[in-house]
Amino acid sequence: MTTLAKPATRPARPEFSSGPCAKRPGWKVENLQGALVGRSHRSKPGKARLKEAIDQTRAVLQIPADYLIGIVPASDTGAVEMAMWSMLGGRPVQVVAFESFGKDWVTDVLKQLKLKDTEVLEAGYGKLPDLSKVRKDADLVFTWNGTTSGVRVPNADFIADDREGVTICDATSAAFAQDLDWAKLDVVTFSWQKAMGGEAAHGMLILSPRAVARLESYSPPWPLPKIFRLTKGGKVALDIFEGATINTPSMLCVEDYLDALKWGASIGGLPALQARSNANLQVLADWIAKTSWVEFLAETPAIRSNTSVCIKVVDKRVTDLPPDAQADFAKKLASLLEKEGVALDAGGYRDAPPGLRIWCGATVDASDVEALTPWLDWAFQTLASELQSA
Ligand SMILES: Cc1ncc(COP(=O)(O)O)c(C=O)c1O
């Protein structure tokens, strides 16, 4: 096979990492000059800034007025584990896992919390488990969008309106890009560095009235570190959800998150953010449709992520190789793209089938995804022809 000439155009912003993700278009560090640095987060202006982040989150994500929104420590993981440690144990638990992070929540439930009455609904990379097995009597932990497999749940129809359990949804790579069905979700979590391209380390914890009722009616039998404590004297600590964070947040990161939210609102809010992700996915879908060496990892369009788009190499010259050599090929592909400065951090997740993962969230421009695709062909053909001549 003849090698392709290098494409003439490079993506203007080659950041395609799935977290921390690309900053918003037009982001500059100077935008953060108004950050409340050197001030207490408990000062009047500090609290106001945190409350503004909560209020803007509600506005942009269209979160129902009776849901609580809190800024919590330890990023998305902190928010998910806080909910699990605070709420689980009183009734059966089901955990839906279809990629690495869902599997982490399985480990928490089985090996750390050591809950007895549990059921794990699992599927391999590229698939969803049978969601019709989700029961209404059980608590449910699931990931809305599996960042490492590029698979998402298409909707929340598998959750009953008259459920008895609470649903805990890790939505970190879904929020701002996909429609979250708030009526079906009791706990929703995400972190700032994903779809909005914010800075890492802070988690968002969103609670439905049913989640609040659970917190106020159930005390887990295990000790809870301060960082996980959401109640005081049997009542939800409402101040957390007004901006009185459990421990100290970074006011610089808060400013950056606010900057991202304001940008999101300025372009048209949630529908516009979702449209940008969809447009990015469409660029890749159009390219994949005419490209024989590559396929989506997600097996069907309905479960295909519009944020963490995972693609796998299906060319026989690669798939006929032993697994280690396939993984090596995928690694080289990502390295070559990185070396050319056209796609940074686009390697697939270490446990996922060999391929690439291209973040398509709202902060990425479709023109950059467009500019990337000829480079993907170039990099593949360059490495495939080396295989042939080896
Ligand atoms: C689905 C999912 N859950 C959890 C996490 C962990 O997120 P954090 O680093 O914000 O704790 C990630 C990170 O990529 C993720 O994609």
The ligand as a MOL file (V3000), in Angstrom:
LIG
                    3D

  0  0  0     0  0            999 V3000
M  V30 BEGIN CTAB
M  V30 COUNTS 16 16 0 0 0
M  V30 BEGIN ATOM
M  V30 1 C -17.7050 7.5490 33.8640 0
M  V30 2 C -16.6510 8.0670 34.7860 0
M  V30 3 N -16.8220 7.9330 36.0990 0
M  V30 4 C -15.8970 8.4000 36.9680 0
M  V30 5 C -14.7520 9.0150 36.5450 0
M  V30 6 C -13.7610 9.5180 37.5410 0
M  V30 7 O -13.8460 10.8870 37.4980 0
M  V30 8 P -13.0620 11.8670 38.4700 0
M  V30 9 O -11.6340 11.7930 38.0640 0
M  V30 10 O -13.7150 13.1630 38.2040 0
M  V30 11 O -13.2800 11.3730 39.8440 0
M  V30 12 C -14.5260 9.1760 35.1740 0
M  V30 13 C -13.2820 9.8080 34.6860 0
M  V30 14 O -12.9800 9.8240 33.5210 0
M  V30 15 C -15.5120 8.7050 34.2780 0
M  V30 16 O -15.3320 8.8600 32.9800 0
M  V30 END ATOM
M  V30 BEGIN BOND
M  V30 1 1 1 2
M  V30 2 1 2 3
M  V30 3 2 2 15
M  V30 4 2 3 4
M  V30 5 1 4 5
M  V30 6 1 5 6
M  V30 7 2 5 12
M  V30 8 1 6 7
M  V30 9 1 7 8
M  V30 10 2 8 9
M  V30 11 1 8 10
M  V30 12 1 8 11
M  V30 13 1 12 13
M  V30 14 1 12 15
M  V30 15 2 13 14
M  V30 16 1 15 16
M  V30 END BOND
M  V30 END CTAB
M  END
